[in-house]
Amino acid sequence: MQRLPKIVLALLIQLGVLLVVTVGVYLAPAVISPPYPYWGLVFIQALLASLVSCRLGLPCWWRWIQFFIPVGLYLGVLLKFDPIWALVIFVVVWMVFANAFKERVPLYLTNNTTREALKNLVKRKRRVRFLDLGCGLGGNVAFMSQLKPVAESHGVETAPIPYLISKMITALRGGQTFAMDMWKTELAYYDVVYAFLSPEPMPRLWNKVKEEMLPGSIFVSNSFAVPDVEPSEVWELSDSRKTILYIYRL
Ligand SMILES: C[S@@+](CC[C@H](N)C(=O)[O-])C[C@H]1O[C@@H](n2cnc3c(N)ncnc32)[C@H](O)[C@@H]1O
């Protein structure tokens, strides 16, 4: 069960619970006489689905999603919500978070404290070529492009809406972003490669880093260490989320 994509597992759990609730409705007249209010049945469905999800292999925080799926659908029916809007919302969400489904990497952004740390990392270097793997809205690329030691600042991004925003931001503030899959980048070109992704791609990414990056270059991962690889340095930052930068000197 745990090998199934989470969204499929979540839907199977909802269907399983629906089956249980349906059987319950058939058996219930022996104890409580009908009719049963729809909101009550929806509440039971939502509650049961959220209670069993964690035990059946979904991350425990998905219990909230599992609770609000039936409640949201019910409210949508009550309010006669046009399904076309659901489709529009889905498409927009997909265009922002496409990589959450494909790569298990959602969009969240590097903060200013972390950018200052990146600035410190390059300040004594000359002619740095910087790359942000999965550059989101392009903020890091623009920021790094303005630093004296940085000769080129690039970013790659495949989610359509963040990519378009990154294009606008870098056009205004400097740097360059490309609509490119990070797995197709040539890391050998860069002196500092930065990634703020998720635990999921780190082992594969480390193989790419080892194969391509040149001696003397630096790979920085925000928050997610490469499993079983000792970083050269670990920087604990003083921002509110206590960001940790894992620095690997090749
Ligand atoms: C956590 S965000 C970080 C954004 C930005 N680097 C920052 O630090 O502010 C990760 C980004 O990586 C992008 N991403 C994930 N997998 C990717 C891939 N294979 N190729 C390009 N971009 C990818 C996601 O779309 C997302 O925008």
The ligand as an SDF file (V2000), in Angstrom:
LIG
                    3D

 27 29  0  0  0  0  0  0  0  0999 V2000
   11.4940   24.4660   -2.7800 C   0  0  0  0  0  0  0  0  0  0  0  0
   11.4020   25.3180   -4.2960 S   0  0  0  0  0  0  0  0  0  0  0  0
   12.8360   26.3450   -4.1980 C   0  0  0  0  0  0  0  0  0  0  0  0
   12.7260   27.5560   -5.0770 C   0  0  0  0  0  0  0  0  0  0  0  0
   13.9900   28.4170   -5.0950 C   0  0  0  0  0  0  0  0  0  0  0  0
   15.1490   27.6340   -5.4180 N   0  0  0  0  0  0  0  0  0  0  0  0
   14.2140   29.0570   -3.7680 C   0  0  0  0  0  0  0  0  0  0  0  0
   15.0680   28.5640   -3.0280 O   0  0  0  0  0  0  0  0  0  0  0  0
   13.5410   30.0510   -3.4450 O   0  0  0  0  0  0  0  0  0  0  0  0
   11.8960   24.0220   -5.4100 C   0  0  0  0  0  0  0  0  0  0  0  0
   11.6390   24.3490   -6.8600 C   0  0  0  0  0  0  0  0  0  0  0  0
   12.2430   23.3410   -7.6480 O   0  0  0  0  0  0  0  0  0  0  0  0
   11.4330   23.1360   -8.7910 C   0  0  0  0  0  0  0  0  0  0  0  0
   11.7760   21.8240   -9.3420 N   0  0  0  0  0  0  0  0  0  0  0  0
   11.5590   20.6210   -8.7980 C   0  0  0  0  0  0  0  0  0  0  0  0
   12.0070   19.6360   -9.5890 N   0  0  0  0  0  0  0  0  0  0  0  0
   12.5400   20.2480  -10.6770 C   0  0  0  0  0  0  0  0  0  0  0  0
   13.1660   19.7650  -11.8560 C   0  0  0  0  0  0  0  0  0  0  0  0
   13.3330   18.4590  -12.0850 N   0  0  0  0  0  0  0  0  0  0  0  0
   13.6140   20.6540  -12.7600 N   0  0  0  0  0  0  0  0  0  0  0  0
   13.4510   21.9840  -12.5460 C   0  0  0  0  0  0  0  0  0  0  0  0
   12.8450   22.5000  -11.4570 N   0  0  0  0  0  0  0  0  0  0  0  0
   12.3960   21.6420  -10.5210 C   0  0  0  0  0  0  0  0  0  0  0  0
   10.0210   23.2440   -8.2310 C   0  0  0  0  0  0  0  0  0  0  0  0
    9.0790   23.5230   -9.2440 O   0  0  0  0  0  0  0  0  0  0  0  0
   10.1760   24.3920   -7.2460 C   0  0  0  0  0  0  0  0  0  0  0  0
    9.8990   25.6220   -7.8490 O   0  0  0  0  0  0  0  0  0  0  0  0
  1  2  1  0
  2  3  1  0
  2 10  1  0
  3  4  1  0
  4  5  1  0
  5  6  1  0
  5  7  1  0
  7  8  2  0
  7  9  1  0
 10 11  1  0
 11 12  1  0
 11 26  1  0
 12 13  1  0
 13 14  1  0
 13 24  1  0
 14 15  1  0
 14 23  1  0
 15 16  2  0
 16 17  1  0
 17 18  1  0
 17 23  2  0
 18 19  1  0
 18 20  2  0
 20 21  1  0
 21 22  2  0
 22 23  1  0
 24 25  1  0
 24 26  1  0
 26 27  1  0
M  CHG  2   2   1   9  -1
M  END
$$$$
